[in-house]
Amino acid sequence: MNSRWVSLPDHAADAPGGLPQGFRAAGVACGLKPSGGPDLGLLVSDTVGTVSAARFTRSGVLAAPVILCQERCRLDSLRAVVANAGNANAATGRRGVDNAARMQGAAAMAVGLDPEVVAVASTGVIGVQLPDQPITKGILAARGELAPDGGDAFGEAIRTTDLFPKTAAVDVTLPSGTVRVTAQAKGAGMISPNFATMLCFVQTDAALAPETADLLLGVCVKRSFDRISVDGQLSTNDTAILMASGASGIRIAPESDDELRFGEALDAVLRQLALLIVRDGEGAKRVGRVVVNGGHQPTVDAAARAVANSPLVKAALYGGDPNWGRIAQAVGGVLVDTAPLDVDIWIEGVQVCGRGAAVPFDLAALEQAVAREEVEYTVGLPGEGAETEVFFSDLSHDYVTINAEYTT
């Protein structure tokens, strides 16, 4: 994906190919998707001592696989992931958790591991029980397909309404040597992570301490998946897992140059995947980025979310309409009782509002600028020292159609 907003650091390079050393993966069809396409993925690290970290949705309605992972998995030493599309196994009660446990147990037996090092993830329709037999058959079929170059097949198997798979593969040059990072993600609707149905799995052959893996994943998720919105809807199933096999022999020490460079590469990979999710927002035509700065972090965060999630702003983005009043309304709507608010607004670098009032600008030129695939909005609030950004998709006729017919 080419975007002016995200690029790899100089010490990392796109390197299509297989998974990092120590990993195998597969994706197969087990009959959960009405389309008949791949819908079950299996990922495994063959390296004893693999280290991991995980982040999950903060929704008050947790899907069964999220509950299972949080309650029954050693999240710092995961060795495998089994994931399905076509059924979220969410809002399914105790039976749903039992089904997730059976899925975990079947995968553990298939790859010869303890169930507590096997994570489970699901995505799809909410409120429908996950069928046992297709899952078990799919896991057995996937075991026979596991391969070092199976990352793309795994990524394909976790798609739902995604129009295209979202994968990344980069080689990272560190002072201590070269390591590989690969990742597979899915998501196009129900996207507004708070850490959409969003899943992301990251693999590396670098050796990380559990604390380092957890720190890096947490920081990078906050700058990527926590900074995107398609429809402002928090999923029941959001899951992000980082697994480090250590098979390269390159150990990344805490607070070292290796850690800094690895973190920069991981950050760029996750931001690229996050932008792909926004670009693939159901029915999306354009992607927006809103940057808000001011004196208080909670205030700029709230204003950025308000702009990114506003149906009016998103509809204007879809129509290529530089209607800055939509932005002012969204900001004012969340910053209640602050009038008169000295807000400044820029669209594609052109100031359209100064201290809460219109300023002259070239409308024809700005209309051309907002007709591009990427549109940037900047909002200035009183004070300085705080800043945030959110990436978001537009709101199209197709989004309504897709979600009106989702279960039929």
Secondary structure, DSSP 8 states (H G I E B T S, - for coil): --BTTB---TTEEE--SS--TTEEEEEE--S-STT----EEEEEE--TT-EEEEEE---SS--HHHHHHHHH--TTS--EEEEEESB---S-HHHHHHHHHHHHHHHHHHHT--GGGEEEEEES-TT----HHHHHHHHHHHHHH-BTT-HHHHHHHT-SS-SS-EEEEEEEEETTEEEEEEEEEE-SSS--------EEEEEE-SB--HHHHHHHHHHHHHTTGGGEESSS---S--EEEEEE--TT--B--TTSHHHHHHHHHHHHHHHHHHHHHHHTSTT---EEEEEEEES-HHHHHHHHHHHHH-HHHHHHHHHT---HHHHHHHHHHHSTT--S---EEEETTEEEEETTEE----HHHHHHHTTSSEEEEEEE-SSSSEEEEEEEE---HHHHHHHHTTT-
